[in-house]
Amino acid sequence: MAEPGKSMVPKETSLRRTVLIAVSVFLIDTFITANIGFTMYILAFVVLWMIPKALFALKKKEIFRIRALRVAVYLVMVVASVTAFAGNNYLAQHRATDLIKKVYAFKEKNHRYPKTLDEMVPEFISSVPFAKVTLLFGRFGYSTFQDRTTLMYYGFAPFERKYYNFESRRWYVID
């Protein structure tokens, strides 16, 4: 029961707060962690809590409207995050494919793999590219150890490390 003088209708500030949270989660998941972990928690919260809560308010039009708008904001954020995540992974794969070709060109000319990717600058690449547009887990990992040379990036950070083995000319996924 509401206190006397208090409205049962959610305030518009709750919608602004929802937008702020959604934008924050999108930015963190997309441009900082390159991970959709927080987004998936939000999706579970929306499906398991917010949608049923909105549906229970169907007869109270104003409450339903605000709750439905909040659900819509979070669902738009989920779609945007998943799209950005997929785009980042596509970008990483595309950049890796190009980088692999350049490493093979280096090997053909020098009869060995480069010790580091920086060794290919500026003759084969202008600079070492980032795998993804993100602050964490956005760089390529490159290593030459004994008779094994690999290029790696994170698909779903910090797990799902995708790496290319130059000797076998194949991609592998670990984690």
Helices and strands as residue ranges (DSSP letters): H 12-27, I 28-32, H 37-45, I 46-50, H 51-56, H 61-110, G 117-120, E 141-145, E 148-156, E 159-165, E 170-174
